[in-house]
Amino acid sequence: MLYRRMVETQSVCLRRLGKDRAGEVCFGRWLRNKKVTRQELMAVGCARTGLLATGLHVLAIHDTSEINYQRHADRVSGLGTVGNGKDAGLFIHPLLAVDAASGACLGLAHQHQWLRMEKAGKRKQLPIEEKESYRWLKVAQAGKRCLSEAAMVTIIADRESDIYEEWDRIPDDKTHLLTRACQNRKLANGEMLFESLDRQPVVGCYGLDVVGRAGERTAHRAQMEIRYSEVEIQRPAHCKDKTAKPSIKLYAIDVREQASSVIGMEAPIHWRLLTTHRIDTIEAALLCVDWYCLRWTIEQLFRTLKRQGLNIESSQVETADSLMKLVCLTTQAAVSTMQLTLAREGQTDRPATDVFDHAAIDVMKTIQPQVEGRTVQQKNPHPQGTLAWAAWLIARLGGWKGYASEAKPGPITMLRGQQRFSAMHEGWKLAKMCA
């Protein structure tokens, strides 16, 4: 498949994907073919994810990212605006399925794409179906269909997804929402959400290792306080869906950093989460916090998709329709790299067949002695045939030294390893043909 070639070449350049001029022309024609649709391209990958999710509790994590093509704006036709409202590009909104028990990435459950062809105006008075924010509901509904065989689905999102119509329409007997609160909502008892949470007693504390980000936050060990309570949010006055429930019962979790652990003048960490999961113990609250922390997975997906990985924004495909198809496939390629990255610790029992076919796995078994080092520390510690075993081999091919004391291999290392392994696999197939 084309998205496999993207991983192999670490590129979305059609010339590199096609290997020669004839291949480049072939891929270009294929992308321009009206019979090749984004819906069909996505359906293939999502169907596989649905099968892998059978019987599991799945965290369905979604968010929006822009794909900026301003550098190629003069040659690409049909694009909308992104970012500052002037740059050319498109938006994507993928839904990533993660096993709640192990944190393993199962694949894409849906991806929505759109072009912003007009400036955002005063849209508050419009029904949700006519707003751009309706994507949160559309993607959640599509995810429910894809993950219909899962035992439970918890849809996780950041503050943009705190939409009353979503709380009203999406949850059911096995579908839950876990969203960071955006609005200080009015409660049925007349109080406001944030003030109500502030009044709740601290039920426990825990330590959180904060990763430092240049210019944003210093790495440190934060001491966190946790509060929770049941709340009943009222339907907002501006909600145009008058069939929506007049109020909805949810559970609110407040997580904030103690002043004593804040570094300098940095703002303390403070999350307010809303969920349909019943929260009546500190253990239940902390479990929801842990699930929400896995939202970083989709941010890592965006980094792998763009400059820190496949560099989709460098593509020179010349029409918006072809670009959107290419983005659809590239996202699936980035997900396979994410699956390997998340499997590297060996904390899941996912099989290598989540990413590789049986022929590729046979090649891995053959080259394993050459990839491993001489010392015990440089032997593959994972059971053969598992995704962790395959991730270890790919990371070694990507330049990772293999020592547990070394920094863990990230998406770039995995991409390099996949590229090198692809060349080995091609050589293996040629040797068999000539034998």
Summary of the structure (lengths in Angstrom):
residues: 435
radius of gyration: 23.3
end to end distance: 25.8
largest distance: 79.5
contacts: 1386
relative contact order: 0.13
helix: 42%
strand: 22%
